[in-house]
Amino acid sequence: MRKLGGGSRAVHVLQNVYILLKRIMVLMLKAYKYRLYPTESQKEIFLKHIGACRFTYNWALEQKVKAYETDKKH
């Protein structure tokens, strides 16, 4: 491996490599969109599942708030 000369040159090279890697990472991100056309029975199942998730989240949030109020810890 070749030595990169002065310290400032090495820092400059590393900064350029970092910038290039950031650009590559941004270019690699992809997104996909899907559209669902559920049947009536599937809609009902989705709504029940979402309701159960909402109930569970709210219950857990309430438990966390109560624990924080009593212990003042996260």
HUTAUR-V944039 format. One record per pair of residues at least 4 apart in sequence whose ideal C-beta (glycine too) atoms are under 7 Angstrom apart, sorted by the first residue. I is the first residue (numbers start at 1). J is the second residue. D is the distance in Angstrom with one decimal. If there is no record, write none. Layout:
[[I	J	D] [I	J	D]]
//
This chain:
[[4	9	5.6] [4	10	4.3] [4	13	6.0] [5	9	4.7] [7	11	6.4] [8	12	6.3] [9	13	6.4] [10	14	6.3] [11	15	6.3] [12	16	6.6] [13	17	6.4] [14	18	6.2] [15	19	6.5] [16	20	6.4] [17	21	6.3] [18	22	6.4] [19	23	6.6] [20	24	6.4] [21	25	6.3] [22	26	6.5] [23	27	6.4] [24	28	6.4] [38	42	3.5] [38	43	4.9] [38	46	6.4] [40	44	6.6] [41	45	6.6] [42	46	6.3] [43	47	6.3] [44	48	6.5] [45	49	6.2] [46	50	6.1] [47	51	6.2] [48	52	6.4] [49	53	6.4] [50	54	6.3] [51	55	6.3] [52	56	6.3] [53	57	6.2] [54	58	6.2] [55	59	6.2] [56	60	6.3] [57	61	6.2] [58	62	6.3] [59	63	6.6] [60	64	6.4] [61	65	6.4] [62	66	6.4] [63	67	6.3] [64	68	6.3] [65	69	6.4] [66	70	6.5] [67	71	5.8] [68	72	6.4] [68	73	6.8] [68	74	6.9]]
//
